[in-house]
Amino acid sequence: MVGRLKSNLDIVNDCDRFPYYENDPSRYMDTISSLYSFYHAEDESVNPSGYMLDWVVKRMPWNEKWSVDHEKKTVRPQLKNLATGANYAQALTRLIEETVLIAKEKESFKVLKGWRNELYPVTGLSSEISMERAGSALFGINSYGVHLTAYTQGEDGMQIWVPRRQAHKSTYGGMLDNTVAGGISFGETAIDSLVREAEEEASFSEDLIRKHAKLCGTVSYFMIRDERAGGELGLLQPECQFVYDLELDPEVIPKPNDDEVEDFQLWSIEKVQTALAEDQFKPNCALILLDFFVRHGIITPDNEKDYVEIVSRLHRKLPFPTKG
């Protein structure tokens, strides 16, 4: 049975959950004061690369190469005398890997049961650091992805190809998704990631994506993970998604090419909007669709009273260094 239908602003709030100082200074300060700042360098002038929860810091198996200051609530590597430049980035990558692997072996965190053998970048240095994707939410670093909305235009108007995630997936199992979506791995460009994901998830050819997928900007938000994400509750996940549109001819039909997706359905705009209001979409995918609707004139100031708030919230400035 469907509960209360969500407004578009409710949909944004469900994904972009980290408090804003402007909206609630007291809640924001209470939240910030409870977190540890994760730094990629010993230099105190650099900005943090992530926020870590108190209990995560206390449970993580740090060694003598880490400096954990419980009074200042900071976590920093101590590698200055061991490496510099690119060597420093490599040394820190190894240190993070060793630490997270020990945590995995000790079963310190449920989220590490979803180990991907896939590296995510830790932005902030010219020579990027990387860490295992499954551990990224423990350190609260920015993560990056690509999301593509494939659609058709015909006698029935605009229609969107909507996949349903396999029910057995540990994260957001059974929920609706964007046509193609996935994380950008360390050393990978956005378009190369999209080509890979599009072939794996929808059987789209590289030629189709490189010639016809249109980059339309980014969507960014700051998630606080809930039970649908799998693993521990409350982990912090700031994200930036590179957003693409792909108009397809009617004869081009996406087909699952791995075990990520059950099937694809071609839905009208009205049906997609209903499913959004019924909370059927993965939260960040819902934001991508709201962005699509704004850009295509489906959501306008005339039909959405929270238009300005929604548009601004789709492009949150993240508190940590970002990549181009």
Secondary structure by P-SEA (a helix, b strand, c coil): cccccccaaaaaaaccccccccccaaaaaaaaaabbbbbccccccccccccccaaaaaacccccccccccccbbbbbcccccccaaaaaaaaaaaaaaaaaaaaaacccccccccccbbbbbccccccccccccccccccccccbbbbbbbccccccccccccccccccccccccccccbbbbbcccccaaaaaaaaaaacccccaaaaaccbbbccbbbbbbbcccccccccbbbbbbccbbbbbbbcccbbbbbccccccccccccaaaaaaaaaaccccaaaaaaaaaaaaaacccccccccaaaaaaaaacccccccccc
